[in-house]
């Protein structure tokens, strides 16, 4: 364990390595569209578009979806996290998909 007072003081290669590591550790794509949510038993199969490109993943039912006002956090079966920043900024089709699920 260490503390870096200012990562900008690191040499360029060390700084880039740190940025790559942090990006992997805190990878939380923002959902911009929901193409499809299918139910299979108590799991949901999601087909979505994020700020990091298209994604396909499964969740363990409704317990993997946390709604906090207009914001929704989704955790897949591999513990990857996806965020809908504002439900009402999604297109109508995406909102219908999420409304039928949550």
ABEGO torsion letter per residue (X at the ends): XBBBABAAABBAAAAAAAAAAAAAAABBBBBABBABBBBBEABBBBBBBBAAEBBBBBBBEAAABBBBEABBBBBBAAGBBBBBABAAABBAAAAAAAAAAX
